[in-house]
């Protein structure tokens, strides 16, 4: 049974769905209350909403795992309850994964550094959660790889969110030319080269501009 | 005088080997091999192309990097300490713009290397021109030059533009 079939079935009950024997994740516990996803634990720790989306996405992708439902179980602590209606959450995560599949070959290299172009929270809640968590790092410049480590998210999810932020004009690749360190031994070299190159290929320096 | 190197990068079939052959004054050392998959041409570069230009007592190396993603480890190695980067893109193949932008973003965000984009096949319209390519890559128009990689004067234009930009930066600093 797939997770997107299982969740609507169980979500009408209060309790915890424990999922284990997963290839890429430790034990995941989903707590339901009043038909909503109340809280997610990854191992022994609750996750924030950004990580929660990634965890649900990973669970949908996982295909293999074991589960057990514990009726009435409540989390030990959940300082920021998610309160997500399960059906809408599934649609949102599935949409994100469909989008991801469409742009997979356009995603930035994991080590490409991005910086903020302006500070304005995107409207889309999927993107804004990522933006809020990452903008501190993006102010200085950060790659998907760095954000993956800092935010505890899968690398490809960070690449996807950076791609979306770039489409929204919120981030741009950092161009190292802007912070280029001057190499003293090369000072004046370019001016000399320029003259020689123009003569070499255009015969005389002024012919270049014709 | 310390030789300088210019890295010529870009997707498969962008014209990197052609440009280096056109500009180099010595026989180009190329490492073309029969393509093992359909890439739109019979051979492709599997290590790197290498050519030279002597400008007075200054030697300029031209290194062409393989276009396939699996060689991306070489992009860093070749770009480190380079005078500049020429990124070539086929003007009649917009589907290659995305991987080319990915390469440009990766290299320029990691290495402090000045760059210019060369949009090839300008002699074979219909092609995308510099005015259309620059916004897609998010770079100033002055950093994009339309060329025909087989014509020496045209092929030299992105190199000259690159050196012009470096000279202007030097003068300003």
Interface residues (C-beta under 8 A of the other chain):
Chain A: X105 X106 X108 X109 X111 X112 X113 X114 X141 X143 X172 X173 X174 X175 X176 X177 X179 X180 X181 X182 X185 X186 X187 X188 X189 X190 X191 X192 X193 X194 X196 X197 X198 X200 X201 X202 X208
Chain B: X2 X4 X53 X55 X56 X58 X60 X72 X83 X98 X99 X102 X103 X104 X105 X106 X108 X109 X110 X111 X112 X113 X114 X115 X138 X152 X153 X156 X159 X160 X163 X164 X166 X167 X169 X170 X171 X173
